[in-house]
Amino acid sequence: MKHLILLLLAILSHGVFAQVSVSWKSKTVLEVPESVKMYAEGNCLFVSNIAGKPSDKDGNGYISKLTLKGEVIDLKWVEGLDAPKGMAIKDGVLYVSNITELVMIDIASARILKRIPQPESNFLNDVTITHLGDVLVSDSGTSTIFILNEDKLDVWLKKEEFGRVNGLFAEDDYVLLGTASSIVKIDVATKKFSTFLETGGQPDGIEADGEGGYYYSFWRGELFHFVPGQEPRQLLNTSKDDVQSADIGYNPVTKEILVPTFFSNQVVAYTMD
C-alpha cells in the first residue's frame, strides 16, 4: 500500500493523470511541431513544424508526413514555409496557416499551389472547413476569423471581446472557436454566437470524439474531455515537465488523441482509459 501511495504521489507531482494511456510516440526528430492532421485517404498524418520561433518569417518551417503510428515517412515533405501552424484538408489540398498567409499544398504532388496573403493579419493560427466547404482561418493577433474567397482572405467575423482566438473546429452548421477563456459556438449562416463552454484558458486544439463529446488542449500542456451537460475532465497535464500540447489531432478509427508537444519535438498519441 505504501508503494502504491508513493507511486500515485509521484504521478500527480509530475502533473500526469491516469485518464489516458500512451499508444505511441514519434521520434524526437520533429522541430517545434504545432499541429497534427490525419489524412484518412492517404492513411497518414501531416505535422506542421515551426522549426524556429512562432512569429519569425525565416523560411525554415515545413510539413512532415508520418504513418498513422507516428513513423516518419518524409520528415520534410513540403519545405519553404515560415512558421506553419493549423491545417485542414479539402479535395486533396492541404491548407496551412503561415503567420500572415494561407498556403495551399497539393497532397498528391507535395507541391505548393498558392500562397494567399492577408497583410492585415498578425498571427494566423488554426484552420477549419465548414459544412459549406468554406475555409476559415483564425488570427490570434487581431481577434478575427478570415474566410478564403477565391484568392483573398476576407474578414468573416471579428470580435475584440474574444481576445486572442485560436482553435477552430467546424461541425454540422456551426463552428467552435477557442477564445481567450472559452469556447464559443458560431452559427455559420447567421454568425450569431454563444458561449459553448467556459474553459478558464485558451483552447489551442479542438476535436470531436465522434460520440457527442470533445477534446480540447491548452498549449501549456493540458488536455481535456468535455461532454455537453457535464463538467470537463482533465485527461493530461504535462506542464510541470515543460511538455506542451498544441493543436491536437484525432484518429476516429483508433480513437487516438494526437498531441504535438511543441518544444519537445515529437507527437504523442493517447487513448482515453
Backbone hydrogen bonds, N-H to C=O, Kabsch-Sander energy under -0.5 kcal/mol:
donor,donor_aa,acceptor,acceptor_aa,energy
5,I,1,M,-2.4
6,L,2,K,-2.3
7,L,3,H,-2.1
8,L,4,L,-2.4
9,L,5,I,-2.5
10,A,6,L,-2.1
11,I,7,L,-2.3
12,L,8,L,-2.5
13,S,9,L,-2.3
14,H,10,A,-1.0
14,H,11,I,-0.6
15,G,12,L,-1.6
16,V,11,I,-2.0
17,F,15,G,-0.5
19,Q,235,L,-0.6
20,V,17,F,-0.8
21,S,271,T,-2.7
23,S,269,A,-3.4
24,W,269,A,-1.0
26,S,267,V,-2.7
29,V,27,K,-1.8
30,L,27,K,-0.7
30,L,265,N,-1.2
32,V,30,L,-0.5
32,V,262,F,-0.5
34,E,48,S,-2.7
35,S,48,S,-0.7
36,V,247,D,-1.4
37,K,46,F,-2.7
39,Y,44,C,-3.1
40,A,38,M,-0.6
42,G,39,Y,-0.8
43,N,39,Y,-0.6
43,N,40,A,-1.1
44,C,39,Y,-1.6
45,L,66,L,-2.7
46,F,37,K,-2.9
47,V,64,S,-2.2
48,S,35,S,-2.0
49,N,62,Y,-3.1
50,I,32,V,-2.4
50,I,48,S,-0.5
51,A,31,E,-2.1
56,D,53,K,-1.6
58,D,56,D,-1.6
61,G,81,L,-1.6
62,Y,49,N,-1.8
63,I,78,V,-2.6
64,S,47,V,-3.0
65,K,74,D,-2.4
66,L,45,L,-2.8
67,T,71,E,-2.8
68,L,43,N,-0.5
70,G,67,T,-1.8
73,I,65,K,-2.6
74,D,65,K,-2.1
77,W,63,I,-1.2
77,W,74,D,-1.0
78,V,63,I,-1.5
81,L,61,G,-2.2
85,K,97,S,-2.0
86,G,125,N,-2.3
88,A,95,Y,-1.7
90,K,93,V,-2.2
93,V,90,K,-1.6
94,L,105,I,-2.9
95,Y,88,A,-3.4
95,Y,93,V,-0.6
96,V,94,L,-0.5
96,V,103,V,-2.7
97,S,86,G,-2.2
98,N,101,E,-2.6
99,I,124,L,-0.6
100,T,98,N,-2.1
102,L,116,I,-2.6
103,V,96,V,-3.2
103,V,101,E,-0.5
104,M,114,K,-2.7
105,I,94,L,-2.5
105,I,103,V,-0.5
106,D,111,R,-3.0
107,I,92,G,-2.3
107,I,105,I,-0.7
110,A,106,D,-1.5
111,R,106,D,-1.3
113,L,104,M,-3.1
114,K,104,M,-1.2
116,I,102,L,-3.2
118,Q,100,T,-2.8
121,S,118,Q,-2.1
124,L,99,I,-3.2
125,N,138,S,-3.4
128,T,136,L,-2.2
130,T,134,D,-2.4
131,H,172,D,-0.6
133,G,130,T,-1.8
136,L,128,T,-2.9
136,L,134,D,-0.6
137,V,146,F,-2.4
138,S,126,D,-2.2
139,D,144,T,-2.9
140,S,123,F,-2.0
140,S,138,S,-0.6
142,T,139,D,-0.9
143,S,139,D,-0.8
144,T,139,D,-1.3
145,I,157,L,-3.1
146,F,137,V,-3.3
147,I,154,D,-3.0
148,L,135,V,-2.4
149,N,147,I,-0.6
149,N,152,K,-3.4
150,E,148,L,-0.5
151,D,149,N,-0.5
152,K,149,N,-1.2
154,D,147,I,-2.6
154,D,152,K,-0.7
156,W,145,I,-3.1
157,L,145,I,-1.9
159,K,143,S,-2.0
162,F,159,K,-1.9
163,G,160,E,-1.5
165,V,163,G,-1.1
166,N,178,G,-2.5
167,G,203,P,-1.8
169,F,176,L,-2.1
171,E,174,Y,-2.5
174,Y,171,E,-2.2
175,V,186,I,-2.4
176,L,169,F,-3.3
177,L,184,V,-2.4
178,G,167,G,-2.9
179,T,177,L,-0.6
179,T,182,S,-3.3
180,A,162,F,-2.3
183,I,197,L,-2.9
184,V,177,L,-2.6
185,K,194,S,-3.2
186,I,175,V,-3.0
186,I,184,V,-0.5
187,D,192,K,-2.9
188,V,173,D,-2.3
191,K,187,D,-2.5
194,S,185,K,-1.7
196,F,183,I,-2.6
197,L,183,I,-2.0
199,T,181,S,-1.3
199,T,197,L,-0.7
200,G,181,S,-2.0
204,D,217,S,-3.3
207,E,215,Y,-2.5
209,D,213,G,-2.5
214,Y,226,F,-2.6
215,Y,207,E,-3.4
216,Y,224,F,-1.8
217,S,205,G,-1.8
218,F,222,E,-2.7
219,W,202,Q,-0.5
221,G,218,F,-2.1
222,E,218,F,-1.6
223,L,236,L,-2.1
224,F,216,Y,-2.8
225,H,233,R,-2.5
226,F,214,Y,-3.2
230,Q,227,V,-2.4
233,R,225,H,-3.1
234,Q,232,P,-0.5
235,L,223,L,-3.0
236,L,223,L,-1.6
237,N,15,G,-0.7
238,T,221,G,-2.9
239,S,221,G,-0.5
241,D,238,T,-0.9
242,D,239,S,-1.6
243,V,238,T,-2.0
244,Q,242,D,-0.5
244,Q,261,T,-1.1
245,S,219,W,-1.6
246,A,260,P,-2.4
247,D,34,E,-2.3
248,I,246,A,-1.2
249,G,258,L,-2.5
251,N,256,E,-2.4
255,K,251,N,-1.8
256,E,251,N,-1.1
257,I,270,Y,-3.4
258,L,249,G,-2.3
258,L,256,E,-0.6
259,V,257,I,-0.7
259,V,268,V,-2.9
261,T,259,V,-0.5
261,T,266,Q,-2.5
262,F,33,P,-1.3
264,S,261,T,-1.9
265,N,262,F,-2.0
268,V,259,V,-2.5
269,A,24,W,-2.8
270,Y,257,I,-2.5
271,T,21,S,-2.4
273,D,19,Q,-2.9
